[in-house]
Amino acid sequence: MKPTLLVLAAGMGSRYGGLKQADQVGPNGETIIDYSIYDAIRAGFGKVVLVVRQNILDEMKGLFDPKWGDKINLEYAIQEVNVPIEGISNLPERTKPWGTGHAVMVAKHLIDEPFAVINADDFYGADAFKTMSEFLQDAVSDNENAMVGYILKNTLSDHGYVSRGICETDVNNYLITVTERTNIERINGEVAFTEKDGSQHSLDENSYVSMNFWGFNPNFFTVAESQFREFVRLNADNEKAEFFIPLIVGNLMDEGKLKVKVLESTAQWMGVTYQEDKPVVIKKISQLIKAGLYPEKLV
């Protein structure tokens, strides 16, 4: 069975200042999502599901259906801030989305097969898709999933802070811990993150980080929903609480119910967290095209 690619594309782009999911970075108007779909098709994925907000659904369909609708099964799941969740009758009203774990959960009705999860605004590279596709077709199980690990120093932005899941692995490249850190940037030559109280803490720039490229068995939806109900109960009055994918994974590992194989990538991260990142991405994609790794026009 071919795996599915789940693309988290419902972000509001508050730091970017616009709908970065639809921003053009390729020579013929291609978005980063277009390159991800192209790489997924080449790697053997059989379906793509885009998680979007209702108010951008028509725009996203108009952007991607004409290009990819006849090349791969393309579907859409809706994530709203206060979308109902099965089994939760008293979901508190919020103005901020519940996070990446919640974004995955809204696609449950569309996915019955092993699947990968990626961000819409990160360019991961063809090898990462190939490696993940092979894992999902050959090695994934209820208690063994995977993530693509990138080197922290290769994932920073020159134009502001980023959020990353900082990973610790064992000698066999299985994940030991993953800790979500926000406000990561290079400060006075060193990589560090800043806490809410303003304190700064150094990070090993050569450590693995999660760029939200995960590979899961479909039973992940069930355990995620179970954890989310408890998370909501504990954070009903916390408007800023976010239910991150690494939190779900970490809880399962702590309970001895999950092993996560880290599939190494030494690729340089490309993404559009800030407007200033866009020219850098455009230039790097142009270089990949000149090197023959991508065609001048994807479709």
Secondary structure, 3 states (H helix, E strand, C coil): CCCEEEEECCCCCCCCCCCHHHCCCCCCCCCHHHHHHHHHHHHCCCEEEEEECHHHHHHHHHHHHHHHCCCCEEEEEECCCCCCECCECCCCCCCCCCCHHHHHHCCHHHCCCCEEEEECCEECCHHHHHHHHHHHHHCCECCEEEEEEEEHHHCCCCCCCEEEEEEEECCCCEEEEEEEEEEEEEECCEEEEECCCCCEEECCCCCEEEEEEEEECCCHHHHHHHHHHHHHHHHCCCCCCCCCHHHHHHHHHHCCCCEEEEEECCCCCEECCCHHHHHHHHHHHHHHHHCCCCCCCCC
